[in-house]
């Protein structure tokens, strides 16, 4: 996996100005992006060639002056003449992030391809190397997202104070997961009844007893993140704790939520950092705390390792569990996918 040369962030511009120096098509393109924010957008150029009349921007038809950057959060330079050079010098002197259109090496930041479902924004960036690819990726993601996504996100934001008061810790997160994935809530949003649906769902969660924990025994396959099943990926995102073998690659463990606790167990340099009995006790303890536990194991959880002992311990303790079969590394290496699937299913049945 390669390293990023830029750090993806969302930059606050509310109540500030975005200054665009230039009056041509390059400036117009940046203006179309900038006006999606709540910042004041100002176009400055001695020669206004493009039509900015349909955009909520202020057009200043004169040469650039250093004072034009007063209160600016970001600066775009789409003028490659004297005004553009003056603007670059002024922006760098003030430490204002600068984007020089079509000159990646001079940019402090890049403008990604943006999917706008305000307040949700998804940005796809290629470090300026492949903007066409970023645009194509954007189109694919756009097709997957509901047009009501932004309204549902705003609804979740409106519930934050009440949820924080009624639901502690992980229970709040579980409520939000239910809220933003509920078809009934989305349909209520379309009817203008989203607030009532969110309140009703909150009453249900607040009135329920503490949630019971569960352990998911998940096969990590041969170690490639693109060989995880869709179910495995989904459960890793839902898990409060990820208990994983030392042999499971960081890239696979990293597919879980960023704030999920991660506990490495198993062999390290030829020695067991946890005995099997300790692993069993750990899984039971975490589940009894009401946590969702992803027990991530190399290969297929019922082919490799000692998953049978873990299942027995969970059964004896009365802890809920589910098995998510993985693909055997040996079968993948042999290219025998047809054999891999029924083997995983058969092991699942035996368990």
Backbone torsions as a table, in degrees:
resi	resn	phi	psi	omega
1	UNK	NA	128.0	-177.3
2	UNK	-75.6	169.4	179.6
3	UNK	-100.4	146.4	178.2
4	UNK	-83.3	140.5	174.7
5	UNK	-91.8	-9.5	176.5
6	UNK	-128.2	154.8	178.1
7	UNK	-105.6	117.1	-177.1
8	UNK	-69.9	123.1	178.1
9	UNK	-140.2	164.6	169.7
10	UNK	-106.7	123.4	-170.9
11	UNK	-102.4	124.7	-176.8
12	UNK	-75.3	127.0	178.8
13	UNK	-126.3	3.6	-177.7
14	UNK	-58.0	130.8	177.9
15	UNK	77.0	7.1	-179.4
16	UNK	-118.7	-175.1	-177.8
17	UNK	-114.5	144.7	168.0
18	UNK	-112.0	119.1	-176.4
19	UNK	-102.4	128.8	177.7
20	UNK	-118.4	118.5	-179.8
21	UNK	-99.5	115.2	-177.2
22	UNK	138.0	151.3	-176.4
23	UNK	-124.1	11.7	-177.1
24	UNK	-101.1	-161.5	-176.6
25	UNK	-65.2	-34.6	178.0
26	UNK	-61.5	-42.1	177.8
27	UNK	-66.8	-38.4	179.3
28	UNK	-62.4	-41.8	179.0
29	UNK	-61.6	-42.4	179.0
30	UNK	-69.8	-34.2	178.9
31	UNK	-64.1	-38.4	179.3
32	UNK	-61.2	-34.5	176.5
33	UNK	-74.7	-44.8	-174.1
34	UNK	-63.5	-34.4	-176.4
35	UNK	-73.6	-6.2	174.1
36	UNK	-73.2	-13.7	179.5
37	UNK	-97.5	177.6	177.6
38	UNK	-93.3	8.6	177.1
39	UNK	-74.2	158.2	171.8
40	UNK	-83.7	126.5	-175.9
41	UNK	-104.2	126.5	-176.8
42	UNK	-121.8	127.7	176.8
43	UNK	-103.1	127.1	-179.4
44	UNK	-126.7	121.0	178.0
45	UNK	-167.6	142.0	176.2
46	UNK	-72.3	-22.4	-179.9
47	UNK	-124.7	104.6	178.4
48	UNK	-92.4	105.4	-176.0
49	UNK	-102.7	-35.3	-179.1
50	UNK	-85.5	163.7	-179.2
51	UNK	-95.1	104.0	180.0
52	UNK	-97.5	5.9	-170.8
53	UNK	-64.8	-24.5	-177.7
54	UNK	-89.9	0.8	-178.3
55	UNK	-110.6	145.8	177.9
56	UNK	-78.8	69.7	-177.8
57	UNK	-126.7	161.5	173.0
58	UNK	-101.5	123.6	-179.1
59	UNK	-104.1	123.2	178.4
60	UNK	-112.4	106.6	-173.7
61	UNK	-90.6	75.5	175.8
62	UNK	-161.5	175.9	178.9
63	UNK	-68.3	152.2	-179.9
64	UNK	-66.8	143.4	173.0
65	UNK	-128.8	146.6	-176.9
66	UNK	-56.7	-33.8	-179.5
67	UNK	-66.2	-14.0	178.2
68	UNK	-64.4	-16.1	-178.3
69	UNK	-93.4	4.4	176.7
70	UNK	-60.0	125.4	178.7
71	UNK	74.4	12.9	-178.7
72	UNK	-82.8	135.8	175.4
73	UNK	-90.3	-37.8	-178.1
74	UNK	-140.6	152.2	177.0
75	UNK	-129.3	128.8	171.8
76	UNK	-109.9	131.7	176.5
77	UNK	-114.2	112.1	178.0
78	UNK	-116.3	24.3	178.9
79	UNK	-124.0	122.4	-176.4
80	UNK	-102.8	20.4	176.1
81	UNK	-102.7	-152.9	-176.4
82	UNK	-64.5	-40.3	179.3
83	UNK	-62.6	-41.1	179.1
84	UNK	-62.4	-43.1	179.0
85	UNK	-63.4	-41.9	179.2
86	UNK	-63.4	-39.7	180.0
87	UNK	-66.6	-40.6	178.5
88	UNK	-62.0	-44.8	-179.8
89	UNK	-62.3	-44.9	-178.7
90	UNK	-65.2	-41.5	-179.9
91	UNK	-64.4	-43.6	-179.3
92	UNK	-68.4	-35.0	178.5
93	UNK	-64.3	-32.6	-178.9
94	UNK	-93.0	-6.9	-178.9
95	UNK	73.2	26.8	178.6
96	UNK	-88.4	128.7	179.3
97	UNK	-53.5	134.8	-170.8
98	UNK	-124.5	136.8	172.3
99	UNK	-123.3	121.2	177.7
100	UNK	-103.1	115.0	-172.8
101	UNK	-60.3	128.1	177.1
102	UNK	68.5	14.0	176.3
103	UNK	-130.3	78.8	-174.2
104	UNK	-55.4	-37.3	-176.2
105	UNK	-65.2	-19.0	-179.5
106	UNK	-99.4	3.7	-175.6
107	UNK	-91.2	136.7	169.4
108	UNK	-83.8	-24.0	178.4
109	UNK	-148.3	159.9	177.5
110	UNK	-114.8	154.2	174.4
111	UNK	-94.6	114.4	-177.8
112	UNK	-77.3	171.2	169.3
113	UNK	-78.8	124.3	-167.9
114	UNK	-111.8	134.7	170.2
115	UNK	-103.3	117.2	-172.5
116	UNK	-103.3	108.7	169.4
117	UNK	-130.9	56.3	-172.5
118	UNK	-44.7	132.4	6.9
119	UNK	-82.8	5.0	175.3
120	UNK	-85.1	130.8	175.2
121	UNK	-133.8	130.4	178.0
122	UNK	-116.8	124.6	-177.2
123	UNK	-114.7	131.8	177.5
124	UNK	-116.2	116.5	-176.8
125	UNK	-123.1	149.3	178.4
126	UNK	-121.5	24.1	-175.3
127	UNK	58.1	24.8	179.6
128	UNK	82.2	0.8	-175.1
129	UNK	-83.8	-36.6	-173.1
130	UNK	-140.8	68.5	-178.7
131	UNK	-62.2	-30.6	178.6
132	UNK	-66.1	-41.9	177.5
133	UNK	-63.5	-41.6	178.1
134	UNK	-59.8	-39.7	179.7
135	UNK	-65.9	-39.4	179.5
136	UNK	-68.0	-38.3	176.4
137	UNK	-63.8	-41.1	178.3
138	UNK	-57.8	-44.2	-178.4
139	UNK	-61.2	-38.4	179.8
140	UNK	-66.6	-43.4	-179.0
141	UNK	-68.3	-40.2	178.9
142	UNK	-53.2	-40.5	-176.3
143	UNK	-67.4	-20.2	-177.2
144	UNK	-89.5	-17.4	-169.8
145	UNK	-99.2	138.6	177.6
146	UNK	-69.5	142.9	175.7
147	UNK	-65.6	-15.5	179.9
148	UNK	-90.7	5.7	-175.0
149	UNK	-58.1	-44.3	-179.5
150	UNK	-63.3	-41.0	180.0
151	UNK	-65.5	-38.0	177.7
152	UNK	-67.2	-40.1	178.0
153	UNK	-62.9	-41.7	178.3
154	UNK	-64.3	-36.4	177.8
155	UNK	-63.4	-43.5	177.7
156	UNK	-60.9	-40.0	178.6
157	UNK	-64.1	-37.7	-179.6
158	UNK	-68.6	-21.2	-177.9
159	UNK	-91.8	-3.3	-168.9
160	UNK	-59.2	-47.2	-177.4
161	UNK	-62.5	-44.1	-178.1
162	UNK	-69.3	-38.7	178.8
163	UNK	-65.1	-42.8	179.9
164	UNK	-61.2	-31.2	-178.9
165	UNK	-78.5	-32.8	-172.2
166	UNK	-100.9	-28.0	-173.7
167	UNK	-122.8	119.4	-179.8
168	UNK	-84.7	149.2	168.5
169	UNK	48.1	-126.6	-174.5
170	UNK	-64.6	-24.7	-179.7
171	UNK	-64.1	-33.6	176.8
172	UNK	-65.4	-44.0	179.8
173	UNK	-63.6	-39.1	179.5
174	UNK	-65.1	-34.9	176.0
175	UNK	-63.5	-47.2	-179.4
176	UNK	-63.0	-37.5	177.2
177	UNK	-61.0	-42.8	178.4
178	UNK	-66.7	-39.4	-177.5
179	UNK	-63.0	-49.3	-172.0
180	UNK	-82.5	-9.6	178.2
181	UNK	-107.9	0.2	-175.5
182	UNK	-80.9	123.8	175.3
183	UNK	-66.3	-35.4	-179.9
184	UNK	-63.9	-40.1	178.4
185	UNK	-66.3	-43.3	179.4
186	UNK	-61.2	-41.5	178.3
187	UNK	-65.9	-35.9	177.3
188	UNK	-65.9	-37.6	176.8
189	UNK	-60.7	-42.0	178.9
190	UNK	-61.8	-32.2	-179.2
191	UNK	-87.4	-1.5	-176.8
192	UNK	80.2	19.3	-177.1
193	UNK	-117.4	24.8	-175.7
194	UNK	-62.3	-39.4	-178.3
195	UNK	-62.5	-41.7	179.1
196	UNK	-64.2	-40.8	180.0
197	UNK	-65.9	-40.3	179.6
198	UNK	-66.0	-40.1	178.2
199	UNK	-64.6	-43.2	179.9
200	UNK	-62.6	-42.5	178.4
201	UNK	-64.4	-38.6	178.8
202	UNK	-64.7	-41.1	177.8
203	UNK	-60.4	-39.3	178.8
204	UNK	-63.6	-45.9	-178.6
205	UNK	-69.0	-39.7	-178.3
206	UNK	-69.9	-31.3	-178.1
207	UNK	-83.4	-12.4	-179.1
208	UNK	-79.9	155.4	175.6
209	UNK	-72.1	167.5	-179.8
210	UNK	-52.6	135.3	-175.7
211	UNK	-68.3	142.2	176.6
212	UNK	-79.2	144.4	178.3
213	UNK	-79.3	170.0	178.8
214	UNK	-151.3	150.1	176.7
215	UNK	-116.3	125.4	174.3
216	UNK	-103.7	118.6	175.8
217	UNK	-89.6	106.8	-168.4
218	UNK	-112.6	128.5	175.2
219	UNK	-81.0	126.3	-178.9
220	UNK	-88.0	0.7	-178.7
221	UNK	67.2	-155.3	-177.5
222	UNK	-81.8	8.3	173.2
223	UNK	108.9	-1.3	178.6
224	UNK	-97.6	130.0	-175.5
225	UNK	-62.6	-25.3	-179.2
226	UNK	-82.7	2.4	175.4
227	UNK	-103.9	1.9	172.6
228	UNK	-70.7	147.1	176.3
229	UNK	-73.1	161.5	177.6
230	UNK	-61.5	-37.4	179.1
231	UNK	-64.7	-41.2	179.0
232	UNK	-61.2	-43.7	179.1
233	UNK	-61.5	-42.5	-178.9
234	UNK	-64.9	-43.9	-177.8
235	UNK	-69.2	-33.7	175.6
236	UNK	-61.9	-34.4	178.2
237	UNK	-73.0	-24.3	-179.0
238	UNK	-90.8	-16.1	-171.8
239	UNK	-70.3	140.9	172.6
240	UNK	-83.8	-31.4	-178.5
241	UNK	-135.9	138.2	175.1
242	UNK	-115.6	112.9	177.1
243	UNK	-102.1	113.4	-170.1
244	UNK	-129.4	151.8	172.9
245	UNK	-65.4	152.8	175.9
246	UNK	-62.2	-28.1	-175.7
247	UNK	-78.9	-12.6	179.0
248	UNK	-73.2	123.8	-176.5
249	UNK	-61.2	152.2	179.1
250	UNK	-58.6	-34.4	-178.4
251	UNK	-62.8	-34.3	178.9
252	UNK	-75.4	-45.8	177.7
253	UNK	-60.0	-36.3	-178.4
254	UNK	-67.7	-7.4	177.7
255	UNK	-77.6	-8.2	175.2
256	UNK	-78.5	174.7	176.8
257	UNK	-60.9	145.4	-178.7
258	UNK	-62.6	-33.7	-176.5
259	UNK	-92.7	6.0	176.4
260	UNK	-73.0	138.9	176.1
261	UNK	-69.4	139.6	-179.8
262	UNK	-119.9	127.0	-179.4
263	UNK	-126.9	118.3	179.3
264	UNK	-90.3	128.8	177.8
265	UNK	-130.2	171.2	177.9
266	UNK	100.4	-158.0	-173.0
267	UNK	-78.6	141.7	172.2
268	UNK	-141.1	115.3	-178.8
269	UNK	52.7	45.4	174.5
270	UNK	84.8	-2.5	-178.8
271	UNK	-122.5	150.1	177.3
272	UNK	-83.0	121.5	175.9
273	UNK	-75.9	-25.5	174.7
274	UNK	-130.7	136.8	170.4
275	UNK	-75.4	163.0	179.5
276	UNK	-61.8	-37.6	178.9
277	UNK	-63.0	-38.3	178.6
278	UNK	-67.4	-38.7	177.3
279	UNK	-63.3	-45.0	179.2
280	UNK	-57.8	-47.0	-178.6
281	UNK	-64.4	-37.4	179.6
282	UNK	-63.2	-45.7	-179.3
283	UNK	-62.3	-43.0	179.7
284	UNK	-64.4	-44.8	-177.6
285	UNK	-62.5	-45.3	-178.7
286	UNK	-63.8	-42.6	-179.7
287	UNK	-65.6	-38.3	179.2
288	UNK	-68.3	-17.8	174.5
289	UNK	-82.2	2.8	178.7
290	UNK	84.9	16.3	-176.0
291	UNK	-93.5	151.5	173.6
292	UNK	-92.5	118.2	-171.1
293	UNK	-113.8	124.2	173.2
294	UNK	-97.9	110.9	176.6
295	UNK	-92.8	98.1	-172.0
296	UNK	-92.7	117.6	-174.9
297	UNK	-121.6	146.1	177.7
298	UNK	-63.2	144.2	178.1
299	UNK	66.9	-140.5	178.4
300	UNK	-96.2	129.5	-175.4
301	UNK	-60.8	-21.5	-179.8
302	UNK	-104.3	7.1	176.4
303	UNK	-109.4	-47.6	-178.4
304	UNK	-103.4	156.3	175.2
305	UNK	77.7	-163.1	-175.4
306	UNK	-120.6	48.8	-176.7
307	UNK	-62.8	-28.4	179.6
308	UNK	-58.1	-38.8	178.5
309	UNK	-67.4	-37.4	179.4
310	UNK	-66.8	-42.8	178.0
311	UNK	-61.3	-43.8	179.8
312	UNK	-61.4	-40.8	-179.9
313	UNK	-66.4	-39.0	179.4
314	UNK	-67.7	-41.1	178.5
315	UNK	-62.9	-45.2	-178.1
316	UNK	-63.1	-35.0	-179.1
317	UNK	-83.7	-4.9	-179.4
318	UNK	72.5	26.9	-178.9
319	UNK	-93.5	134.6	178.5
320	UNK	-69.1	142.7	178.4
321	UNK	-150.3	162.0	175.2
322	UNK	-146.3	147.5	-178.8
323	UNK	-107.0	128.4	178.1
324	UNK	-114.8	98.7	-173.7
325	UNK	-61.6	147.2	174.0
326	UNK	-113.3	-177.5	-179.7
327	UNK	-99.8	131.4	179.5
328	UNK	-63.6	131.5	179.5
329	UNK	-61.3	-35.5	-178.9
330	UNK	-65.6	-40.7	-179.5
331	UNK	-69.4	-36.4	177.9
332	UNK	-65.4	-42.5	179.9
333	UNK	-60.8	-34.6	179.6
334	UNK	-82.4	-8.8	-179.7
335	UNK	75.8	16.0	-175.1
336	UNK	-94.1	71.3	-178.5
337	UNK	-66.5	-36.0	-178.2
338	UNK	-64.1	-33.3	177.6
339	UNK	-76.6	-30.8	-175.8
340	UNK	-64.9	-42.0	-174.4
341	UNK	-65.9	-52.9	-179.7
342	UNK	-64.9	-30.1	178.9
343	UNK	-64.1	-45.3	179.1
344	UNK	-62.1	-42.6	-179.2
345	UNK	-64.6	-40.3	-179.1
346	UNK	-65.4	-41.6	178.1
347	UNK	-63.7	-36.7	179.0
348	UNK	-63.0	-41.6	-179.0
349	UNK	-64.9	-41.2	-179.6
350	UNK	-62.2	-40.5	-178.1
351	UNK	-66.9	NA	NA
